Amino acid sequence: MVHEITSGADFNTYLEQSQDKLLVIDFFATWCPPCKAIAPIYAQLAQTHGEKVNFIKVDVDRHGQLAQAFGVRAMPTFAFIKGKKKVAEVQGADAKRINATLLQHM
């Protein structure tokens, strides 16, 4: 399941869990066509790998400070976090790169 972040505290809860478990963050915008196109693929990845990986999404228009903190300059951007540190990033709706990066860091 993909959890949509509702607050900074909500985000921090998932970040704390990234100590032992990979966290994948989808920075998206509701008006972004590539974001809409990749959403079902991201949801499928969450369904497939949800036991080993946390999947969240952050609306950059509602949580601009989080997007800025992660240096997001394009949507969608996928950040891969482990041990509270960003270990990888994929910009754009590139399902193959997202999947390969996920498998590399699980």
Gaussian input, Z-matrix of N, CA and C with variables (Angstrom, degrees):
# hf/3-21g

backbone

0 1
 N
 C     1     B1
 C     2     B2     1     A1
 N     3     B3     2     A2     1     D1
 C     4     B4     3     A3     2     D2
 C     5     B5     4     A4     3     D3
 N     6     B6     5     A5     4     D4
 C     7     B7     6     A6     5     D5
 C     8     B8     7     A7     6     D6
 N     9     B9     8     A8     7     D7
 C    10    B10     9     A9     8     D8
 C    11    B11    10    A10     9     D9
 N    12    B12    11    A11    10    D10
 C    13    B13    12    A12    11    D11
 C    14    B14    13    A13    12    D12
 N    15    B15    14    A14    13    D13
 C    16    B16    15    A15    14    D14
 C    17    B17    16    A16    15    D15
 N    18    B18    17    A17    16    D16
 C    19    B19    18    A18    17    D17
 C    20    B20    19    A19    18    D18
 N    21    B21    20    A20    19    D19
 C    22    B22    21    A21    20    D20
 C    23    B23    22    A22    21    D21
 N    24    B24    23    A23    22    D22
 C    25    B25    24    A24    23    D23
 C    26    B26    25    A25    24    D24
 N    27    B27    26    A26    25    D25
 C    28    B28    27    A27    26    D26
 C    29    B29    28    A28    27    D27
 N    30    B30    29    A29    28    D28
 C    31    B31    30    A30    29    D29
 C    32    B32    31    A31    30    D30
 N    33    B33    32    A32    31    D31
 C    34    B34    33    A33    32    D32
 C    35    B35    34    A34    33    D33
 N    36    B36    35    A35    34    D34
 C    37    B37    36    A36    35    D35
 C    38    B38    37    A37    36    D36
 N    39    B39    38    A38    37    D37
 C    40    B40    39    A39    38    D38
 C    41    B41    40    A40    39    D39
 N    42    B42    41    A41    40    D40
 C    43    B43    42    A42    41    D41
 C    44    B44    43    A43    42    D42
 N    45    B45    44    A44    43    D43
 C    46    B46    45    A45    44    D44
 C    47    B47    46    A46    45    D45
 N    48    B48    47    A47    46    D46
 C    49    B49    48    A48    47    D47
 C    50    B50    49    A49    48    D48
 N    51    B51    50    A50    49    D49
 C    52    B52    51    A51    50    D50
 C    53    B53    52    A52    51    D51
 N    54    B54    53    A53    52    D52
 C    55    B55    54    A54    53    D53
 C    56    B56    55    A55    54    D54
 N    57    B57    56    A56    55    D55
 C    58    B58    57    A57    56    D56
 C    59    B59    58    A58    57    D57
 N    60    B60    59    A59    58    D58
 C    61    B61    60    A60    59    D59
 C    62    B62    61    A61    60    D60
 N    63    B63    62    A62    61    D61
 C    64    B64    63    A63    62    D62
 C    65    B65    64    A64    63    D63
 N    66    B66    65    A65    64    D64
 C    67    B67    66    A66    65    D65
 C    68    B68    67    A67    66    D66
 N    69    B69    68    A68    67    D67
 C    70    B70    69    A69    68    D68
 C    71    B71    70    A70    69    D69
 N    72    B72    71    A71    70    D70
 C    73    B73    72    A72    71    D71
 C    74    B74    73    A73    72    D72
 N    75    B75    74    A74    73    D73
 C    76    B76    75    A75    74    D74
 C    77    B77    76    A76    75    D75
 N    78    B78    77    A77    76    D76
 C    79    B79    78    A78    77    D77
 C    80    B80    79    A79    78    D78
 N    81    B81    80    A80    79    D79
 C    82    B82    81    A81    80    D80
 C    83    B83    82    A82    81    D81
 N    84    B84    83    A83    82    D82
 C    85    B85    84    A84    83    D83
 C    86    B86    85    A85    84    D84
 N    87    B87    86    A86    85    D85
 C    88    B88    87    A87    86    D86
 C    89    B89    88    A88    87    D87
 N    90    B90    89    A89    88    D88
 C    91    B91    90    A90    89    D89
 C    92    B92    91    A91    90    D90
 N    93    B93    92    A92    91    D91
 C    94    B94    93    A93    92    D92
 C    95    B95    94    A94    93    D93
 N    96    B96    95    A95    94    D94
 C    97    B97    96    A96    95    D95
 C    98    B98    97    A97    96    D96
 N    99    B99    98    A98    97    D97
 C   100   B100    99    A99    98    D98
 C   101   B101   100   A100    99    D99
 N   102   B102   101   A101   100   D100
 C   103   B103   102   A102   101   D101
 C   104   B104   103   A103   102   D102
 N   105   B105   104   A104   103   D103
 C   106   B106   105   A105   104   D104
 C   107   B107   106   A106   105   D105
 N   108   B108   107   A107   106   D106
 C   109   B109   108   A108   107   D107
 C   110   B110   109   A109   108   D108
 N   111   B111   110   A110   109   D109
 C   112   B112   111   A111   110   D110
 C   113   B113   112   A112   111   D111
 N   114   B114   113   A113   112   D112
 C   115   B115   114   A114   113   D113
 C   116   B116   115   A115   114   D114
 N   117   B117   116   A116   115   D115
 C   118   B118   117   A117   116   D116
 C   119   B119   118   A118   117   D117
 N   120   B120   119   A119   118   D118
 C   121   B121   120   A120   119   D119
 C   122   B122   121   A121   120   D120
 N   123   B123   122   A122   121   D121
 C   124   B124   123   A123   122   D122
 C   125   B125   124   A124   123   D123
 N   126   B126   125   A125   124   D124
 C   127   B127   126   A126   125   D125
 C   128   B128   127   A127   126   D126
 N   129   B129   128   A128   127   D127
 C   130   B130   129   A129   128   D128
 C   131   B131   130   A130   129   D129
 N   132   B132   131   A131   130   D130
 C   133   B133   132   A132   131   D131
 C   134   B134   133   A133   132   D132
 N   135   B135   134   A134   133   D133
 C   136   B136   135   A135   134   D134
 C   137   B137   136   A136   135   D135
 N   138   B138   137   A137   136   D136
 C   139   B139   138   A138   137   D137
 C   140   B140   139   A139   138   D138
 N   141   B141   140   A140   139   D139
 C   142   B142   141   A141   140   D140
 C   143   B143   142   A142   141   D141
 N   144   B144   143   A143   142   D142
 C   145   B145   144   A144   143   D143
 C   146   B146   145   A145   144   D144
 N   147   B147   146   A146   145   D145
 C   148   B148   147   A147   146   D146
 C   149   B149   148   A148   147   D147
 N   150   B150   149   A149   148   D148
 C   151   B151   150   A150   149   D149
 C   152   B152   151   A151   150   D150
 N   153   B153   152   A152   151   D151
 C   154   B154   153   A153   152   D152
 C   155   B155   154   A154   153   D153
 N   156   B156   155   A155   154   D154
 C   157   B157   156   A156   155   D155
 C   158   B158   157   A157   156   D156
 N   159   B159   158   A158   157   D157
 C   160   B160   159   A159   158   D158
 C   161   B161   160   A160   159   D159
 N   162   B162   161   A161   160   D160
 C   163   B163   162   A162   161   D161
 C   164   B164   163   A163   162   D162
 N   165   B165   164   A164   163   D163
 C   166   B166   165   A165   164   D164
 C   167   B167   166   A166   165   D165
 N   168   B168   167   A167   166   D166
 C   169   B169   168   A168   167   D167
 C   170   B170   169   A169   168   D168
 N   171   B171   170   A170   169   D169
 C   172   B172   171   A171   170   D170
 C   173   B173   172   A172   171   D171
 N   174   B174   173   A173   172   D172
 C   175   B175   174   A174   173   D173
 C   176   B176   175   A175   174   D174
 N   177   B177   176   A176   175   D175
 C   178   B178   177   A177   176   D176
 C   179   B179   178   A178   177   D177
 N   180   B180   179   A179   178   D178
 C   181   B181   180   A180   179   D179
 C   182   B182   181   A181   180   D180
 N   183   B183   182   A182   181   D181
 C   184   B184   183   A183   182   D182
 C   185   B185   184   A184   183   D183
 N   186   B186   185   A185   184   D184
 C   187   B187   186   A186   185   D185
 C   188   B188   187   A187   186   D186
 N   189   B189   188   A188   187   D187
 C   190   B190   189   A189   188   D188
 C   191   B191   190   A190   189   D189
 N   192   B192   191   A191   190   D190
 C   193   B193   192   A192   191   D191
 C   194   B194   193   A193   192   D192
 N   195   B195   194   A194   193   D193
 C   196   B196   195   A195   194   D194
 C   197   B197   196   A196   195   D195
 N   198   B198   197   A197   196   D196
 C   199   B199   198   A198   197   D197
 C   200   B200   199   A199   198   D198
 N   201   B201   200   A200   199   D199
 C   202   B202   201   A201   200   D200
 C   203   B203   202   A202   201   D201
 N   204   B204   203   A203   202   D202
 C   205   B205   204   A204   203   D203
 C   206   B206   205   A205   204   D204
 N   207   B207   206   A206   205   D205
 C   208   B208   207   A207   206   D206
 C   209   B209   208   A208   207   D207
 N   210   B210   209   A209   208   D208
 C   211   B211   210   A210   209   D209
 C   212   B212   211   A211   210   D210
 N   213   B213   212   A212   211   D211
 C   214   B214   213   A213   212   D212
 C   215   B215   214   A214   213   D213
 N   216   B216   215   A215   214   D214
 C   217   B217   216   A216   215   D215
 C   218   B218   217   A217   216   D216
 N   219   B219   218   A218   217   D217
 C   220   B220   219   A219   218   D218
 C   221   B221   220   A220   219   D219
 N   222   B222   221   A221   220   D220
 C   223   B223   222   A222   221   D221
 C   224   B224   223   A223   222   D222
 N   225   B225   224   A224   223   D223
 C   226   B226   225   A225   224   D224
 C   227   B227   226   A226   225   D225
 N   228   B228   227   A227   226   D226
 C   229   B229   228   A228   227   D227
 C   230   B230   229   A229   228   D228
 N   231   B231   230   A230   229   D229
 C   232   B232   231   A231   230   D230
 C   233   B233   232   A232   231   D231
 N   234   B234   233   A233   232   D232
 C   235   B235   234   A234   233   D233
 C   236   B236   235   A235   234   D234
 N   237   B237   236   A236   235   D235
 C   238   B238   237   A237   236   D236
 C   239   B239   238   A238   237   D237
 N   240   B240   239   A239   238   D238
 C   241   B241   240   A240   239   D239
 C   242   B242   241   A241   240   D240
 N   243   B243   242   A242   241   D241
 C   244   B244   243   A243   242   D242
 C   245   B245   244   A244   243   D243
 N   246   B246   245   A245   244   D244
 C   247   B247   246   A246   245   D245
 C   248   B248   247   A247   246   D246
 N   249   B249   248   A248   247   D247
 C   250   B250   249   A249   248   D248
 C   251   B251   250   A250   249   D249
 N   252   B252   251   A251   250   D250
 C   253   B253   252   A252   251   D251
 C   254   B254   253   A253   252   D252
 N   255   B255   254   A254   253   D253
 C   256   B256   255   A255   254   D254
 C   257   B257   256   A256   255   D255
 N   258   B258   257   A257   256   D256
 C   259   B259   258   A258   257   D257
 C   260   B260   259   A259   258   D258
 N   261   B261   260   A260   259   D259
 C   262   B262   261   A261   260   D260
 C   263   B263   262   A262   261   D261
 N   264   B264   263   A263   262   D262
 C   265   B265   264   A264   263   D263
 C   266   B266   265   A265   264   D264
 N   267   B267   266   A266   265   D265
 C   268   B268   267   A267   266   D266
 C   269   B269   268   A268   267   D267
 N   270   B270   269   A269   268   D268
 C   271   B271   270   A270   269   D269
 C   272   B272   271   A271   270   D270
 N   273   B273   272   A272   271   D271
 C   274   B274   273   A273   272   D272
 C   275   B275   274   A274   273   D273
 N   276   B276   275   A275   274   D274
 C   277   B277   276   A276   275   D275
 C   278   B278   277   A277   276   D276
 N   279   B279   278   A278   277   D277
 C   280   B280   279   A279   278   D278
 C   281   B281   280   A280   279   D279
 N   282   B282   281   A281   280   D280
 C   283   B283   282   A282   281   D281
 C   284   B284   283   A283   282   D282
 N   285   B285   284   A284   283   D283
 C   286   B286   285   A285   284   D284
 C   287   B287   286   A286   285   D285
 N   288   B288   287   A287   286   D286
 C   289   B289   288   A288   287   D287
 C   290   B290   289   A289   288   D288
 N   291   B291   290   A290   289   D289
 C   292   B292   291   A291   290   D290
 C   293   B293   292   A292   291   D291
 N   294   B294   293   A293   292   D292
 C   295   B295   294   A294   293   D293
 C   296   B296   295   A295   294   D294
 N   297   B297   296   A296   295   D295
 C   298   B298   297   A297   296   D296
 C   299   B299   298   A298   297   D297
 N   300   B300   299   A299   298   D298
 C   301   B301   300   A300   299   D299
 C   302   B302   301   A301   300   D300
 N   303   B303   302   A302   301   D301
 C   304   B304   303   A303   302   D302
 C   305   B305   304   A304   303   D303
 N   306   B306   305   A305   304   D304
 C   307   B307   306   A306   305   D305
 C   308   B308   307   A307   306   D306
 N   309   B309   308   A308   307   D307
 C   310   B310   309   A309   308   D308
 C   311   B311   310   A310   309   D309
 N   312   B312   311   A311   310   D310
 C   313   B313   312   A312   311   D311
 C   314   B314   313   A313   312   D312
 N   315   B315   314   A314   313   D313
 C   316   B316   315   A315   314   D314
 C   317   B317   316   A316   315   D315

   B1=1.4506
   B2=1.5278
   B3=1.3021
   B4=1.4578
   B5=1.5222
   B6=1.3272
   B7=1.4578
   B8=1.5235
   B9=1.3254
   B10=1.4648
   B11=1.5210
   B12=1.3134
   B13=1.4600
   B14=1.5237
   B15=1.3406
   B16=1.4581
   B17=1.5243
   B18=1.3412
   B19=1.4683
   B20=1.5220
   B21=1.3150
   B22=1.4601
   B23=1.5170
   B24=1.3298
   B25=1.4685
   B26=1.5264
   B27=1.3124
   B28=1.4648
   B29=1.5330
   B30=1.3275
   B31=1.4639
   B32=1.5276
   B33=1.3269
   B34=1.4688
   B35=1.5232
   B36=1.3271
   B37=1.4645
   B38=1.5255
   B39=1.3116
   B40=1.4718
   B41=1.5215
   B42=1.3246
   B43=1.4602
   B44=1.5286
   B45=1.3246
   B46=1.4738
   B47=1.5277
   B48=1.3190
   B49=1.4622
   B50=1.5215
   B51=1.3246
   B52=1.4662
   B53=1.5228
   B54=1.3196
   B55=1.4620
   B56=1.5286
   B57=1.3299
   B58=1.4639
   B59=1.5284
   B60=1.3049
   B61=1.4553
   B62=1.5266
   B63=1.3141
   B64=1.4586
   B65=1.5264
   B66=1.3179
   B67=1.4603
   B68=1.5240
   B69=1.3258
   B70=1.4617
   B71=1.5251
   B72=1.3304
   B73=1.4627
   B74=1.5236
   B75=1.3138
   B76=1.4674
   B77=1.5245
   B78=1.3306
   B79=1.4582
   B80=1.5235
   B81=1.3316
   B82=1.4619
   B83=1.5276
   B84=1.3175
   B85=1.4600
   B86=1.5233
   B87=1.3173
   B88=1.4640
   B89=1.5284
   B90=1.3283
   B91=1.4679
   B92=1.5330
   B93=1.3148
   B94=1.4673
   B95=1.5384
   B96=1.3579
   B97=1.4721
   B98=1.5384
   B99=1.3482
   B100=1.4701
   B101=1.5387
   B102=1.3419
   B103=1.4722
   B104=1.5281
   B105=1.3289
   B106=1.4647
   B107=1.5248
   B108=1.3223
   B109=1.4679
   B110=1.5258
   B111=1.3268
   B112=1.4664
   B113=1.5368
   B114=1.3214
   B115=1.4691
   B116=1.5306
   B117=1.3410
   B118=1.4666
   B119=1.5347
   B120=1.3104
   B121=1.4673
   B122=1.5204
   B123=1.3395
   B124=1.4671
   B125=1.5359
   B126=1.3284
   B127=1.4664
   B128=1.5292
   B129=1.3243
   B130=1.4702
   B131=1.5278
   B132=1.3332
   B133=1.4721
   B134=1.5234
   B135=1.3285
   B136=1.4631
   B137=1.5230
   B138=1.3108
   B139=1.4623
   B140=1.5297
   B141=1.3150
   B142=1.4619
   B143=1.5249
   B144=1.3345
   B145=1.4691
   B146=1.5288
   B147=1.3251
   B148=1.4595
   B149=1.5140
   B150=1.3249
   B151=1.4641
   B152=1.5228
   B153=1.3257
   B154=1.4620
   B155=1.5206
   B156=1.3311
   B157=1.4616
   B158=1.5276
   B159=1.3412
   B160=1.4621
   B161=1.5227
   B162=1.3221
   B163=1.4580
   B164=1.5253
   B165=1.3245
   B166=1.4586
   B167=1.5235
   B168=1.3351
   B169=1.4528
   B170=1.5177
   B171=1.3279
   B172=1.4566
   B173=1.5265
   B174=1.3224
   B175=1.4634
   B176=1.5293
   B177=1.3271
   B178=1.4685
   B179=1.5284
   B180=1.3189
   B181=1.4611
   B182=1.5269
   B183=1.3060
   B184=1.4679
   B185=1.5236
   B186=1.3180
   B187=1.4695
   B188=1.5279
   B189=1.3169
   B190=1.4564
   B191=1.5172
   B192=1.3363
   B193=1.4702
   B194=1.5218
   B195=1.3188
   B196=1.4677
   B197=1.5237
   B198=1.3155
   B199=1.4640
   B200=1.5251
   B201=1.3147
   B202=1.4609
   B203=1.5231
   B204=1.3220
   B205=1.4663
   B206=1.5278
   B207=1.3257
   B208=1.4651
   B209=1.5320
   B210=1.3220
   B211=1.4580
   B212=1.5169
   B213=1.3162
   B214=1.4654
   B215=1.5278
   B216=1.3207
   B217=1.4589
   B218=1.5287
   B219=1.3172
   B220=1.4668
   B221=1.5220
   B222=1.3188
   B223=1.4505
   B224=1.5202
   B225=1.3300
   B226=1.4620
   B227=1.5319
   B228=1.3119
   B229=1.4626
   B230=1.5167
   B231=1.3176
   B232=1.4583
   B233=1.5224
   B234=1.3263
   B235=1.4606
   B236=1.5207
   B237=1.3182
   B238=1.4641
   B239=1.5236
   B240=1.3384
   B241=1.4594
   B242=1.5206
   B243=1.3189
   B244=1.4641
   B245=1.5217
   B246=1.3321
   B247=1.4545
   B248=1.5190
   B249=1.3245
   B250=1.4629
   B251=1.5270
   B252=1.3281
   B253=1.4642
   B254=1.5233
   B255=1.3218
   B256=1.4635
   B257=1.5185
   B258=1.3371
   B259=1.4637
   B260=1.5268
   B261=1.3333
   B262=1.4657
   B263=1.5202
   B264=1.3347
   B265=1.4618
   B266=1.5241
   B267=1.3178
   B268=1.4654
   B269=1.5225
   B270=1.3262
   B271=1.4588
   B272=1.5172
   B273=1.3297
   B274=1.4556
   B275=1.5192
   B276=1.3226
   B277=1.4649
   B278=1.5239
   B279=1.3228
   B280=1.4667
   B281=1.5317
   B282=1.3212
   B283=1.4644
   B284=1.5221
   B285=1.3241
   B286=1.4678
   B287=1.5223
   B288=1.3399
   B289=1.4646
   B290=1.5227
   B291=1.3224
   B292=1.4625
   B293=1.5237
   B294=1.3258
   B295=1.4611
   B296=1.5252
   B297=1.3231
   B298=1.4679
   B299=1.5260
   B300=1.3262
   B301=1.4643
   B302=1.5222
   B303=1.3143
   B304=1.4614
   B305=1.5243
   B306=1.3186
   B307=1.4654
   B308=1.5282
   B309=1.3106
   B310=1.4619
   B311=1.5283
   B312=1.3254
   B313=1.4682
   B314=1.5257
   B315=1.3290
   B316=1.4757
   B317=1.5108
   A1=109.38
   A2=116.27
   A3=122.33
   A4=107.72
   A5=115.61
   A6=120.94
   A7=109.34
   A8=117.42
   A9=120.11
   A10=109.07
   A11=115.88
   A12=122.44
   A13=109.67
   A14=115.37
   A15=120.57
   A16=112.90
   A17=116.97
   A18=120.10
   A19=109.74
   A20=115.23
   A21=120.00
   A22=111.62
   A23=116.79
   A24=120.83
   A25=110.43
   A26=116.06
   A27=121.82
   A28=109.50
   A29=116.32
   A30=121.08
   A31=110.87
   A32=116.64
   A33=120.80
   A34=112.21
   A35=117.22
   A36=120.86
   A37=110.16
   A38=116.78
   A39=120.34
   A40=111.59
   A41=116.70
   A42=120.03
   A43=110.38
   A44=116.94
   A45=121.05
   A46=110.84
   A47=116.49
   A48=120.74
   A49=111.98
   A50=117.15
   A51=119.88
   A52=112.09
   A53=117.35
   A54=120.40
   A55=109.94
   A56=115.68
   A57=121.17
   A58=113.38
   A59=116.85
   A60=121.51
   A61=109.01
   A62=116.84
   A63=120.56
   A64=109.78
   A65=115.46
   A66=122.70
   A67=107.67
   A68=116.85
   A69=121.40
   A70=107.44
   A71=115.04
   A72=121.30
   A73=109.03
   A74=115.97
   A75=122.51
   A76=107.34
   A77=117.01
   A78=121.58
   A79=106.67
   A80=116.35
   A81=121.31
   A82=110.59
   A83=115.37
   A84=122.53
   A85=107.68
   A86=116.35
   A87=120.61
   A88=112.15
   A89=117.20
   A90=122.01
   A91=112.96
   A92=117.90
   A93=123.34
   A94=111.01
   A95=118.75
   A96=120.71
   A97=114.55
   A98=120.37
   A99=118.48
   A100=112.41
   A101=116.42
   A102=120.14
   A103=110.16
   A104=115.70
   A105=120.49
   A106=110.76
   A107=116.64
   A108=120.67
   A109=112.18
   A110=117.73
   A111=120.95
   A112=111.88
   A113=118.60
   A114=121.82
   A115=113.71
   A116=120.96
   A117=119.19
   A118=112.80
   A119=117.11
   A120=120.63
   A121=109.64
   A122=116.80
   A123=121.95
   A124=109.88
   A125=116.75
   A126=120.96
   A127=110.86
   A128=117.16
   A129=121.00
   A130=110.75
   A131=117.43
   A132=120.61
   A133=110.27
   A134=116.32
   A135=120.56
   A136=110.90
   A137=116.63
   A138=120.39
   A139=110.52
   A140=116.77
   A141=121.71
   A142=112.81
   A143=116.94
   A144=121.02
   A145=113.74
   A146=117.63
   A147=122.19
   A148=116.47
   A149=117.99
   A150=119.72
   A151=111.65
   A152=116.88
   A153=121.05
   A154=113.36
   A155=116.93
   A156=121.74
   A157=109.39
   A158=116.82
   A159=121.36
   A160=108.97
   A161=116.47
   A162=122.70
   A163=108.70
   A164=115.96
   A165=120.02
   A166=108.94
   A167=115.01
   A168=119.43
   A169=109.02
   A170=114.75
   A171=122.31
   A172=108.58
   A173=116.02
   A174=121.72
   A175=107.65
   A176=116.91
   A177=120.67
   A178=112.41
   A179=117.82
   A180=120.01
   A181=111.69
   A182=117.50
   A183=121.78
   A184=112.21
   A185=116.96
   A186=121.62
   A187=109.95
   A188=115.05
   A189=121.50
   A190=113.76
   A191=116.98
   A192=119.93
   A193=111.03
   A194=117.45
   A195=120.40
   A196=110.22
   A197=116.27
   A198=120.12
   A199=110.26
   A200=116.49
   A201=120.89
   A202=110.72
   A203=117.10
   A204=121.22
   A205=111.51
   A206=117.29
   A207=121.82
   A208=112.28
   A209=116.66
   A210=120.26
   A211=114.32
   A212=117.01
   A213=121.16
   A214=109.44
   A215=115.68
   A216=121.69
   A217=112.17
   A218=117.58
   A219=121.94
   A220=108.26
   A221=115.46
   A222=120.28
   A223=109.37
   A224=115.92
   A225=125.28
   A226=111.57
   A227=114.45
   A228=121.90
   A229=107.04
   A230=116.10
   A231=122.25
   A232=108.31
   A233=115.91
   A234=121.39
   A235=108.18
   A236=116.17
   A237=123.04
   A238=107.27
   A239=116.26
   A240=122.19
   A241=109.57
   A242=115.83
   A243=121.13
   A244=107.23
   A245=116.30
   A246=119.30
   A247=111.76
   A248=116.86
   A249=125.16
   A250=113.57
   A251=117.57
   A252=120.99
   A253=109.83
   A254=115.71
   A255=119.87
   A256=108.15
   A257=115.72
   A258=121.18
   A259=111.84
   A260=116.88
   A261=120.17
   A262=109.20
   A263=114.34
   A264=121.34
   A265=108.69
   A266=115.29
   A267=121.32
   A268=106.98
   A269=116.44
   A270=121.10
   A271=108.78
   A272=114.96
   A273=120.08
   A274=112.69
   A275=115.02
   A276=122.42
   A277=110.24
   A278=116.00
   A279=122.78
   A280=109.02
   A281=116.04
   A282=121.53
   A283=112.47
   A284=118.28
   A285=120.65
   A286=111.27
   A287=117.31
   A288=120.08
   A289=111.50
   A290=117.32
   A291=120.82
   A292=109.30
   A293=117.30
   A294=121.75
   A295=111.25
   A296=117.69
   A297=121.11
   A298=111.02
   A299=116.95
   A300=120.90
   A301=110.24
   A302=116.63
   A303=121.71
   A304=110.65
   A305=117.06
   A306=121.12
   A307=111.61
   A308=117.10
   A309=121.24
   A310=112.16
   A311=117.81
   A312=120.97
   A313=114.47
   A314=118.04
   A315=120.36
   A316=111.03
   D1=140.30
   D2=176.52
   D3=-97.30
   D4=124.93
   D5=179.89
   D6=-98.26
   D7=127.00
   D8=175.62
   D9=-87.98
   D10=125.73
   D11=-177.99
   D12=-67.15
   D13=134.29
   D14=-178.81
   D15=-111.35
   D16=-15.60
   D17=-178.14
   D18=-160.88
   D19=168.92
   D20=175.83
   D21=-62.52
   D22=-38.25
   D23=179.22
   D24=-65.42
   D25=-40.03
   D26=176.99
   D27=-59.52
   D28=-46.13
   D29=178.41
   D30=-60.86
   D31=-44.71
   D32=-178.60
   D33=-61.48
   D34=-33.72
   D35=176.78
   D36=-60.44
   D37=-46.77
   D38=179.24
   D39=-68.72
   D40=-35.70
   D41=178.42
   D42=-63.62
   D43=-40.58
   D44=177.25
   D45=-60.20
   D46=-36.98
   D47=-179.32
   D48=-72.65
   D49=-11.59
   D50=-178.89
   D51=-80.06
   D52=3.04
   D53=175.33
   D54=-59.59
   D55=-46.77
   D56=-174.42
   D57=-111.45
   D58=-9.31
   D59=-171.90
   D60=-133.28
   D61=138.51
   D62=177.05
   D63=-63.72
   D64=138.24
   D65=175.74
   D66=-117.47
   D67=126.45
   D68=176.36
   D69=-112.00
   D70=126.65
   D71=-178.22
   D72=-113.31
   D73=124.22
   D74=174.58
   D75=-98.64
   D76=107.25
   D77=173.70
   D78=-87.79
   D79=116.46
   D80=-172.36
   D81=-135.00
   D82=170.57
   D83=171.56
   D84=-133.34
   D85=142.79
   D86=-176.56
   D87=-65.59
   D88=-24.49
   D89=-177.89
   D90=-91.43
   D91=2.84
   D92=-172.20
   D93=-94.47
   D94=110.16
   D95=-179.87
   D96=-56.98
   D97=-43.78
   D98=178.06
   D99=-62.93
   D100=-32.09
   D101=177.57
   D102=-63.73
   D103=-42.69
   D104=178.94
   D105=-66.41
   D106=-36.91
   D107=-178.48
   D108=-67.62
   D109=-37.18
   D110=-176.08
   D111=-85.79
   D112=-16.38
   D113=-175.52
   D114=-53.84
   D115=-46.61
   D116=179.80
   D117=-66.67
   D118=-31.18
   D119=177.94
   D120=-69.84
   D121=-41.87
   D122=177.07
   D123=-62.13
   D124=-41.78
   D125=178.07
   D126=-63.05
   D127=-38.61
   D128=178.04
   D129=-65.60
   D130=-40.84
   D131=176.23
   D132=-60.66
   D133=-41.23
   D134=179.15
   D135=-63.91
   D136=-39.44
   D137=178.89
   D138=-66.60
   D139=-39.69
   D140=-177.73
   D141=-73.70
   D142=-40.69
   D143=-171.95
   D144=-114.14
   D145=11.88
   D146=-174.04
   D147=-58.87
   D148=-23.34
   D149=179.58
   D150=-74.82
   D151=-28.21
   D152=-175.96
   D153=-105.94
   D154=-15.17
   D155=-172.74
   D156=-137.34
   D157=139.60
   D158=172.23
   D159=-93.16
   D160=133.65
   D161=-179.98
   D162=-118.57
   D163=123.03
   D164=176.95
   D165=-131.62
   D166=164.53
   D167=174.67
   D168=-135.41
   D169=145.31
   D170=-176.07
   D171=-126.47
   D172=119.63
   D173=175.97
   D174=-75.70
   D175=113.63
   D176=-174.64
   D177=-66.12
   D178=-23.91
   D179=178.33
   D180=-77.02
   D181=-29.00
   D182=178.54
   D183=-90.14
   D184=-27.01
   D185=-175.65
   D186=-131.69
   D187=58.28
   D188=-177.60
   D189=-60.04
   D190=-32.93
   D191=-179.78
   D192=-64.93
   D193=-38.56
   D194=177.66
   D195=-65.71
   D196=-44.55
   D197=179.25
   D198=-61.32
   D199=-41.80
   D200=179.31
   D201=-65.35
   D202=-41.24
   D203=-179.92
   D204=-61.32
   D205=-29.82
   D206=179.93
   D207=-95.98
   D208=4.86
   D209=176.81
   D210=68.37
   D211=29.98
   D212=-178.69
   D213=-71.48
   D214=123.72
   D215=-179.67
   D216=-121.42
   D217=-8.39
   D218=-179.69
   D219=-146.36
   D220=153.24
   D221=176.98
   D222=-120.13
   D223=142.35
   D224=-8.25
   D225=-78.33
   D226=153.95
   D227=170.63
   D228=-125.01
   D229=133.34
   D230=179.04
   D231=-111.79
   D232=119.29
   D233=177.88
   D234=-104.78
   D235=136.75
   D236=-179.88
   D237=-111.42
   D238=119.16
   D239=-172.66
   D240=-118.38
   D241=134.57
   D242=174.78
   D243=-144.13
   D244=132.46
   D245=-177.84
   D246=60.27
   D247=34.70
   D248=-179.90
   D249=65.43
   D250=13.58
   D251=179.65
   D252=-121.35
   D253=141.56
   D254=177.03
   D255=-73.22
   D256=120.81
   D257=-179.16
   D258=-102.56
   D259=-16.25
   D260=179.56
   D261=-166.29
   D262=164.22
   D263=177.46
   D264=-149.92
   D265=140.98
   D266=174.22
   D267=-127.21
   D268=123.21
   D269=174.82
   D270=-99.16
   D271=136.50
   D272=178.03
   D273=96.59
   D274=166.50
   D275=-176.09
   D276=-90.03
   D277=60.19
   D278=-177.44
   D279=-102.13
   D280=91.01
   D281=-174.11
   D282=-57.90
   D283=-39.88
   D284=-179.01
   D285=-64.62
   D286=-43.66
   D287=179.24
   D288=-67.87
   D289=-38.21
   D290=178.58
   D291=-62.33
   D292=-47.90
   D293=-179.83
   D294=-63.20
   D295=-44.50
   D296=-179.67
   D297=-63.54
   D298=-41.20
   D299=179.43
   D300=-66.89
   D301=-40.57
   D302=176.88
   D303=-58.65
   D304=-50.87
   D305=-178.40
   D306=-64.13
   D307=-33.89
   D308=179.82
   D309=-66.05
   D310=-33.33
   D311=-172.67
   D312=-107.09
   D313=2.79
   D314=-179.98
   D315=-66.70

